Amino acid sequence: MENNKVRKHFDNISSQYDMWKRKNDYYYSQLKRLFSSIIPPGKKVLEIGCGTGDVLNSVSPKEGLGVDISPKMVKIAKTKYPQLSFKVSEAEQLELKEKYDYVIMSDILEHLIDVWKVLKNLKKVIKPDGRVVISFINPLWEPLLILGEKLRMKMPEGPHNRLYSEDIINLLELNDFEIKEKGYRLFIPKKIPWFSNFLNRYVPHLPLIKNLCFVQYLVVTPKEGKQEKRSFSCSVIIPCHNEEESYRYPMQNKGYFKERLQKDANG
């Protein structure tokens, strides 16, 4: 993926973005309900990857800033929600002077070019006691999402790489974030009267089967105190072909190496 390709994709679908969200209103309304249940109204909130601003507006911030890679998305967001602030920026290059009570990252990780860099820089924009709320789609659903896109039942996804929750948690912990909450939502992401609401109320709390839910989310906070510096190391293993005898009898096989080199040189 490249940022210019991601930007071009969302610029291209910006005029239809809200139409696609209305077409899948059940999913997007549940997503807004999730964030508003975690983030109290009247807080200072930053959303990275804000699209046209609906999620940011749903948490009723006292001061809200939405950032998106797409200039056309930001233009629409400014028109829809003039009481909020919006800015065009790549998530990897985000530089802000202020810090926020909450940072929202909704369905954005899979579109990032450098997830590590974005997570590493989060501490620059979050207060020490602040919270980062991250939602992402379960990669197990990817085949159905591809089918839904081909049938024009969902928004074109554009360039993306799905991440599993274990990988995201590892990246957050390596960047000194503490996991405060891990949860699941939407076993059925489409509205089926009675059926969807019933399953979505109970299945996300059931052992094992909850791992099949469409939406997964994390609430994290910076770890308290100064973190110890950790040193990392790696091993480089170079496999060799048919060298078993040389490992077993290295000194006795000097002639063997010379013979192999001659054979290789002769093809």
ChimeraX attribute file (.defattr): number of C-alpha atoms within 10 A of each C-alpha:
attribute: neighborCount
match mode: 1-to-1
recipient: residues
	/A:1	13
	/A:2	12
	/A:3	17
	/A:4	11
	/A:5	12
	/A:6	20
	/A:7	20
	/A:8	16
	/A:9	16
	/A:10	23
	/A:11	18
	/A:12	14
	/A:13	18
	/A:14	20
	/A:15	13
	/A:16	12
	/A:17	18
	/A:18	17
	/A:19	13
	/A:20	16
	/A:21	16
	/A:22	12
	/A:23	13
	/A:24	17
	/A:25	16
	/A:26	17
	/A:27	20
	/A:28	16
	/A:29	15
	/A:30	15
	/A:31	20
	/A:32	17
	/A:33	14
	/A:34	18
	/A:35	20
	/A:36	17
	/A:37	11
	/A:38	13
	/A:39	22
	/A:40	13
	/A:41	14
	/A:42	12
	/A:43	16
	/A:44	20
	/A:45	27
	/A:46	26
	/A:47	24
	/A:48	24
	/A:49	26
	/A:50	28
	/A:51	28
	/A:52	26
	/A:53	26
	/A:54	18
	/A:55	23
	/A:56	26
	/A:57	22
	/A:58	17
	/A:59	22
	/A:60	18
	/A:61	20
	/A:62	12
	/A:63	15
	/A:64	23
	/A:65	20
	/A:66	28
	/A:67	24
	/A:68	26
	/A:69	24
	/A:70	25
	/A:71	20
	/A:72	20
	/A:73	27
	/A:74	26
	/A:75	16
	/A:76	18
	/A:77	23
	/A:78	17
	/A:79	12
	/A:80	14
	/A:81	15
	/A:82	9
	/A:83	13
	/A:84	19
	/A:85	16
	/A:86	26
	/A:87	20
	/A:88	18
	/A:89	18
	/A:90	20
	/A:91	24
	/A:92	19
	/A:93	10
	/A:94	17
	/A:95	12
	/A:96	8
	/A:97	6
	/A:98	10
	/A:99	18
	/A:100	23
	/A:101	18
	/A:102	27
	/A:103	28
	/A:104	23
	/A:105	20
	/A:106	22
	/A:107	19
	/A:108	20
	/A:109	24
	/A:110	17
	/A:111	20
	/A:112	21
	/A:113	19
	/A:114	15
	/A:115	17
	/A:116	15
	/A:117	14
	/A:118	18
	/A:119	21
	/A:120	16
	/A:121	16
	/A:122	20
	/A:123	19
	/A:124	16
	/A:125	19
	/A:126	21
	/A:127	18
	/A:128	16
	/A:129	12
	/A:130	19
	/A:131	25
	/A:132	26
	/A:133	23
	/A:134	20
	/A:135	24
	/A:136	22
	/A:137	23
	/A:138	19
	/A:139	18
	/A:140	14
	/A:141	14
	/A:142	13
	/A:143	9
	/A:144	10
	/A:145	17
	/A:146	15
	/A:147	12
	/A:148	14
	/A:149	13
	/A:150	12
	/A:151	9
	/A:152	11
	/A:153	14
	/A:154	16
	/A:155	19
	/A:156	17
	/A:157	15
	/A:158	15
	/A:159	17
	/A:160	15
	/A:161	12
	/A:162	16
	/A:163	14
	/A:164	13
	/A:165	18
	/A:166	9
	/A:167	10
	/A:168	18
	/A:169	17
	/A:170	12
	/A:171	16
	/A:172	21
	/A:173	16
	/A:174	14
	/A:175	19
	/A:176	20
	/A:177	23
	/A:178	17
	/A:179	17
	/A:180	12
	/A:181	11
	/A:182	15
	/A:183	15
	/A:184	23
	/A:185	26
	/A:186	24
	/A:187	22
	/A:188	20
	/A:189	19
	/A:190	13
	/A:191	13
	/A:192	11
	/A:193	8
	/A:194	8
	/A:195	10
	/A:196	16
	/A:197	16
	/A:198	13
	/A:199	13
	/A:200	18
	/A:201	12
	/A:202	13
	/A:203	20
	/A:204	22
	/A:205	14
	/A:206	10
	/A:207	8
	/A:208	9
	/A:209	11
	/A:210	20
	/A:211	19
	/A:212	19
	/A:213	21
	/A:214	21
	/A:215	25
	/A:216	23
	/A:217	22
	/A:218	20
	/A:219	20
	/A:220	23
	/A:221	22
	/A:222	21
	/A:223	15
	/A:224	11
	/A:225	7
	/A:226	7
	/A:227	9
	/A:228	7
	/A:229	6
	/A:230	6
	/A:231	5
	/A:232	5
	/A:233	4
	/A:234	5
	/A:235	5
	/A:236	5
	/A:237	6
	/A:238	5
	/A:239	7
	/A:240	7
	/A:241	5
	/A:242	7
	/A:243	12
	/A:244	10
	/A:245	11
	/A:246	14
	/A:247	9
	/A:248	10
	/A:249	10
	/A:250	13
	/A:251	9
	/A:252	10
	/A:253	14
	/A:254	11
	/A:255	10
	/A:256	14
	/A:257	13
	/A:258	11
	/A:259	12
	/A:260	11
	/A:261	12
	/A:262	11
	/A:263	10
	/A:264	9
	/A:265	8
	/A:266	7
	/A:267	6
